[in-house]
Amino acid sequence: MVKSLVSIPSLKSKTPRVQTLGVLFFGLYCFSVNSFGADCMPAGAGETAIVERVYDGDTIKLKDGRHVRILGVNAPEVDHGKEQTGQALGEESRKATEAFFKANKSVRLFYDEQRVDRYERTLAHVYDIQGNSLAANLLRNGLGFHVAIPPNLSLNDCLQGQEAIARKKGLGVWSHPGWQAKSASSLTLDDTGFQRIRGRVVSVRQAQSIWLELDGPLVIKITPTDLKNFPAIKWAQWKGKEVEVRGWVTERGGSEESEKKTKSAANKSYKSLMVQPRIAGNVELVN
């Protein structure tokens, strides 16, 4: 069952008006599907828009000029030339999103707590005119990973269940060789971007944040803000355990004191990798 759905009041559309009959039909339809358990659909009417272009599986452009980042899913990247190299199943994910809107370019946008990201993209849950969720469709077919970035967590439980369907069946990213979890010990500083990684926890440090150091150049950081999105975990017991983490890997730099305890001892700089899972479903014990 979907928990903590956001109830969105009627929004003034920024796109051309649709015919009254169509709005009435869609309103009746929304009432019907919400009553019987929709495809991870929030309550409310949402906002009508028209799709102009599909950039990749999880990013679209609307006719009113807005770029929309679909909430709840991270699809494999598409090759954009020098700007960005593609990932396995990137084209398949993009084509699936194009097919999702092939019959009708009209979409409904439902907003969560945060509506715009730092790239000035609109953040929204996106549905076709029949009330089908784009994020759920991609996740069920293994063409993306479930991600949730606080505070946009209203459909977290429902979308996690959609990902579980593909994972159980071994669809898409859950069986493709290009998306098998990388070993933490084999990582290099070039392995940035969205990754699926497995490794053994060699140390656990609990300060304000939780720091799980793996057997490679990667540390998992869980911030105080995000700790509430994890169940009560005895983190110290994770030491020596194998874990899998999914998320955006970034380069981390810092310094550490030299072993020489002299006044002239300089700090030694280092570089490593860091990933910050925001929800419990993106980091888990393997054994």
C-alpha positions in Angstrom: 0.0 0.0 0.0 1.2 3.5 -0.8 2.1 5.5 2.3 2.2 9.2 3.0 0.9 10.4 -0.4 1.1 14.1 -1.0 -2.3 15.7 -1.6 -1.8 18.4 -4.2 -4.4 21.1 -4.6 -5.5 22.1 -8.0 -2.8 24.0 -9.9 -3.2 26.6 -12.5 -1.9 25.1 -15.7 1.0 26.8 -17.5 0.0 25.1 -20.7 -2.9 25.7 -23.2 -6.3 24.7 -21.8 -7.6 21.3 -22.6 -11.3 20.7 -23.4 -13.6 20.7 -20.5 -14.8 17.2 -21.4 -11.3 15.8 -21.3 -10.7 17.4 -17.9 -13.9 15.9 -16.5 -13.1 12.5 -17.9 -9.6 12.6 -16.4 -10.9 13.8 -13.1 -13.4 10.9 -13.0 -10.7 8.5 -14.0 -8.3 9.7 -11.3 -11.1 9.2 -8.7 -11.6 5.7 -10.0 -7.9 4.6 -10.1 -7.2 6.3 -6.7 -10.1 4.3 -5.2 -8.7 1.0 -6.5 -5.0 1.5 -6.0 -3.5 3.5 -8.9 -0.1 3.0 -10.5 1.7 4.8 -7.7 -0.5 7.9 -8.2 -0.8 10.7 -5.6 -4.1 12.3 -4.7 -5.2 15.5 -6.4 -5.6 16.7 -10.0 -2.0 17.5 -10.8 -1.2 19.7 -13.8 -1.7 19.0 -17.5 1.3 19.4 -19.9 2.4 18.4 -23.3 5.7 16.5 -24.0 7.9 17.9 -26.7 11.0 15.8 -26.5 12.5 12.9 -24.6 16.1 13.4 -23.6 16.6 10.1 -21.8 14.6 7.7 -19.7 14.1 10.1 -16.8 14.3 13.5 -18.4 11.8 15.1 -20.8 11.1 18.6 -22.2 7.6 20.1 -22.3 6.2 22.3 -25.0 6.2 25.2 -22.5 10.0 25.0 -22.3 10.4 23.3 -19.0 12.8 20.4 -18.5 11.3 17.8 -16.2 13.4 15.3 -14.1 11.1 12.4 -13.3 11.0 11.7 -9.5 11.7 8.3 -8.1 13.9 6.8 -10.8 17.4 7.1 -12.2 17.6 5.7 -15.7 20.9 4.7 -17.4 22.6 7.6 -19.2 22.3 8.1 -22.9 25.4 8.9 -25.0 25.5 12.6 -25.6 28.9 12.7 -27.3 31.7 14.5 -25.6 29.3 16.0 -23.0 28.4 12.6 -21.5 29.1 9.0 -22.4 26.3 6.5 -22.4 25.7 3.6 -20.0 24.3 0.1 -20.7 20.6 0.1 -21.4 20.5 3.9 -21.8 19.0 3.8 -25.3 16.6 1.1 -24.2 15.4 3.3 -21.4 15.0 6.4 -23.6 13.1 4.4 -26.2 10.8 3.0 -23.5 10.0 6.6 -22.3 9.3 7.6 -25.9 7.0 4.7 -26.4 5.2 5.6 -23.1 4.1 8.9 -24.7 3.7 7.6 -28.3 -0.1 7.3 -28.2 -0.7 10.7 -26.5 1.7 13.5 -25.7 -0.5 14.8 -22.9 0.9 14.1 -19.4 -0.1 14.9 -15.8 2.5 16.3 -13.4 2.3 15.8 -9.7 4.6 17.7 -7.4 6.2 16.7 -4.2 7.9 18.9 -1.5 10.6 20.3 -3.7 9.7 21.4 -7.2 13.0 22.5 -8.8 16.5 21.1 -8.5 19.8 22.9 -8.6 19.9 22.6 -12.4 16.5 24.5 -12.6 14.7 21.4 -13.8 11.2 20.8 -12.7 10.9 17.8 -10.4 7.6 15.9 -10.8 6.0 12.5 -10.7 4.9 12.0 -14.4 1.8 10.1 -15.7 0.2 9.5 -19.0 -3.5 10.4 -19.6 -4.6 7.0 -18.4 -2.9 7.4 -15.1 0.1 5.2 -15.7 3.3 6.2 -13.9 6.4 6.6 -16.0 8.7 5.9 -13.1 6.8 2.8 -12.1 6.9 1.6 -15.8 10.6 2.0 -16.0 11.3 0.3 -12.6 9.0 -2.7 -13.3 10.9 -3.4 -16.5 14.4 -3.0 -15.0 15.1 0.2 -17.0 16.2 2.3 -14.1 16.9 2.2 -10.4 14.7 3.4 -7.6 16.1 6.5 -6.0 14.5 9.0 -3.7 16.0 12.4 -2.8 14.6 14.0 0.3 12.3 15.7 0.8 10.5 14.1 -2.2 9.7 10.9 -0.5 5.9 10.7 -0.9 5.9 7.7 -3.3 9.0 6.0 -1.9 7.3 2.8 -0.7 5.2 2.3 -3.8 8.1 2.8 -6.2 10.4 0.6 -4.2 7.8 -2.1 -4.7 7.9 -1.6 -8.5 11.7 -2.0 -8.5 11.4 -5.2 -6.5 9.3 -6.7 -9.3 12.1 -6.3 -11.9 14.7 -7.4 -9.4 12.9 -10.6 -8.6 12.5 -11.4 -12.3 16.1 -10.4 -13.2 15.0 -7.8 -15.8 17.1 -5.1 -17.3 19.7 -3.6 -15.0 19.3 -6.6 -12.6 20.8 -9.0 -15.1 22.6 -7.0 -17.7 26.4 -7.5 -17.6 27.0 -3.8 -17.8 25.0 -3.3 -14.5 26.5 -6.0 -12.4 27.7 -4.6 -9.1 31.3 -3.5 -9.3 33.7 -4.7 -6.6 34.8 -1.8 -4.3 38.3 -3.2 -4.3 38.5 -2.7 -8.1 37.4 0.9 -8.2 39.6 3.7 -9.4 39.2 7.4 -9.0 37.7 7.5 -12.5 34.7 5.5 -11.4 32.3 8.4 -10.7 28.7 8.9 -11.6 25.8 6.6 -10.8 27.2 3.2 -9.8 26.1 -0.1 -8.3 28.9 -1.3 -6.0 29.6 -4.2 -3.6 32.2 -4.3 -1.0 33.2 -5.4 2.5 32.9 -2.9 5.4 36.4 -2.5 6.9 35.6 0.2 9.4 32.6 2.0 10.8 32.8 5.5 12.2 29.9 7.2 13.9 30.3 10.9 14.4 27.5 13.3 13.3 27.4 11.2 10.1 27.8 7.5 9.6 30.9 6.6 7.7 31.3 3.1 6.3 34.7 2.5 4.7 34.8 -0.3 2.2 37.7 -2.5 1.0 38.6 -0.1 -1.7 38.8 3.7 -2.3 35.1 4.2 -1.4 33.4 5.4 1.7 29.6 5.4 2.3 28.4 8.5 4.1 24.9 8.8 5.7 24.3 12.3 6.9 22.3 13.2 10.1 19.6 14.6 7.9 19.2 11.3 6.1 19.5 9.0 9.1 15.8 9.3 9.7 15.1 7.6 6.4 16.9 4.4 7.7 15.5 2.0 10.2 17.1 1.6 13.6 20.4 0.0 12.5 23.3 -1.0 14.7 25.9 0.3 12.4 28.8 -1.1 14.3 27.6 -4.6 13.5 28.1 -3.9 9.8 31.9 -4.1 10.1 33.2 -7.1 8.2 29.9 -7.5 6.4 29.4 -7.3 2.6 27.1 -4.5 1.5 25.7 -3.3 -1.8 25.2 0.4 -2.4 23.6 2.3 -5.3 24.0 6.0 -5.9 26.1 8.8 -7.3 29.8 8.4 -6.6 31.9 11.5 -6.3 35.5 12.2 -5.7 36.4 13.1 -2.1 39.5 14.9 -1.1 41.0 15.7 2.3 44.1 15.6 4.4 45.4 13.5 7.2 48.2 14.2 9.7 51.6 12.7 9.0 52.6 9.8 11.2 55.6 11.9 12.3 54.7 13.7 15.5 56.8 16.8 14.9 55.9 20.4 14.7 57.1 20.5 11.1 55.1 17.5 10.1 52.9 18.5 7.1 49.4 17.1 6.5 49.2 14.4 3.9 46.6 15.0 1.2 44.5 12.1 -0.2 41.8 11.4 -2.6 39.1 8.8 -2.5 35.5 8.2 -3.6 32.3 8.8 -1.7 28.7 7.8 -2.1 25.7 9.2 -0.1 22.7 6.9 -0.2 19.6 8.9 0.9 17.2 6.1 1.7 17.5 2.7 3.2 16.7 0.9 -0.1 19.9 2.1 -1.7 22.3 0.4 0.7 21.8 -3.1 2.1 23.6 -6.0 3.6 24.4 -8.8 1.2 25.3 -11.3 3.9 
